Amino acid sequence: MTKIKLATVWLDGCSGCHMSFLDMDERLLELSSGFDLVYSPLVDFKVYPQHVDVALVEGAVSSVEDEHKIRHIRKHTTLLVAIGDCAVTGNVPAMRNPFGPLPILERAYHENASIQQQTPCKIVPALLDQVRPVREFVDVDLYLPGCPPSADTFFITLTDLLAGRMPDVASLTRFGA
């Protein structure tokens, strides 16, 4: 059996989807015989590979860096899965949309700071005008909603994908569940 190349990606979100992924516990070890984890915030790979079979993408696109990353990932990935409500709809990160990035940065780095009141510009990537879901930048092959999707949902989804089947997501999860 040939192992698939699996990546997990974290854009603008809370990392709850990755925590739920890890909550598969020993079942993750069972599944790991079918994949090689080639890129993830869970491991120390810094460069996205030239070819990935399945990428699980958590989080919304909120910065120039996120946009560049998701376009690069799509170009080098066969099956892209938007995981969690942030990736699927924008969810909590998109709550800044009515205000725009400048008032948010002003509030965070000037109004609420007692020392060094300055907006970071070297480490923090430039924010986009609007936070948007992954599908507004690239084609998404499968949506796995939930905040976060449960460990059981991840397990069934990955089991199906490793077996070459598309999972019936509607029977597994829903938005906010």
N, C-alpha and C positions, 0 to 999 in steps of 0.2 A: 504494500500500500504506500503510495506516494503521499508525503505530508504536504499540506497546504501551507503557504506562507501567510501568516496572520499578523496584522498590525492593529494596534489600538492607538487612537489619537485623542488628545485633549485640547480643545479650543477654549472658548470662553464659557465656562461652566464651573460647577462646584467640585467636581471629581466624584460626585455621588455615583455616577454610572460605573466608573472604574472600581469604586468600593463594592458595588453590587456584583460586578464581574468577579471580584476576588471572593465574595461571599459564597461562590460555588464550592469553596473549600476543597475537600478531597475529590469532588467531581471534576474540578479543574485539572487535577493530575490525571484523571481517567481520560479526559478529552485531549490532553496534551500529547498523547501518542499519535494523534492525527494532524497536529500542526507544529510548525516552528514559529515562535513569536519573534518576528524580525524587526519590529519597531514598536515602542510603547513608552509612556512615562514610567512604566513599571520596571523597565530594564534600562541599560545604559547605552543603547544605540542612538547615536546623534544624527545620523543621516538616513533619510527615508530611502529604501532600496529601489532599484530600477524596476522591479516587478514584485507586486504583492497580490496574492489571490483574493484575500478578504481584508478590508479595513473597517474597523468599528470606530466611528467618529462621534465623540461626545462634545457637546458645546455648540454655541452659536458663533457666527462670524462677526467679530466686533472691531477688529483692528486690521490695519494694512498687512501686518504679519500673518494674521489668521487667513485673510483672503489669499495671499501668496501660497501659504501652506496648503489650503484645501484644493486650490487649482493644481498644485504639484502632485498632491496625493491622488486626485482623480486621474491625472494623466498616467500614473504608474500603478493603478489598481484595477483589477478585473471587476470585483463586486464591492461597492461602497455601501455601508450600512450606517444610516443616521441613527444613533442610539440616544434615547432620552428626549424629553420634551424641549430642551434647549436647542439641540441639533435639529429637531423636527419642526419647531414653531418659533424659536427665539426665546420663548419663555421668560424667566427671570432676568437674564442679561438685557433683554429688549425693553425692560421697564424704564431704561434711561432714554428711550426714543422720543418721548414727548418733550424732553428738556434739551437734548443734543449733548454732544461731548464737552463743550466748553464750560457750561454751568456745572456739570458733574465734576470736572477737573478742578474748577474754582472752589467748589464746596469741599472736596476731599483734601486738596493740597494747600489751600489758603485759609478758608474760613474755619476749618476744623484743626488746623495745625498751630501749635503754640510756638514752635521754633522752625527755622528753615522753611519759611512759607514760599515754596517754589514748585512749579509744575515740572515733574521729571521729564526729560526729553532725550536722555541717552539710553536708558535701559528699558523704559516703558515704550512699546510701539505706538505709533500714531493711531488714534481711534478713527474709525469710520463715522460718518454722519449718523448712520443708523445701524443698529444691531439687527442682523437678519439670519434666518435659518440657512442651513447648508444648501438646501435645494435651490435657493435663489442665486447661487454661484456656480454650482456644478450639478450634473445629473446624479441622482441618488437611486440606487437599485432596490433598497429595502429600508423601510422605516420601522424602528422599534421604539414606540413611544413609552412613556412612563417617567415618573420623577422619583426615583430612577426605575428602570425596568427591574423586575425582581431577579434574584439569582436563578430561580427556576426558569424564568423566561430566557435568560442568557443560555442556560444549559440546554434547553430544548432547541433554541435557535441554532446554537453551535453544533449540536448533535445532528440536526437536519442538514446544515450546510456542509459538514464533514462527510455526510452520506450522499451529497450531491443533490439534495432536495431543497426547495424553497420552503421555509417554514410558513405555517398559517398563523401569521402574527395576530390577526383579529381574535383568534381563539386563546391567545396567550396574555395579551395586555391591552390597555387603553390609555388615553392621555391622563396624566396625573396619577396613575395607579402604580 
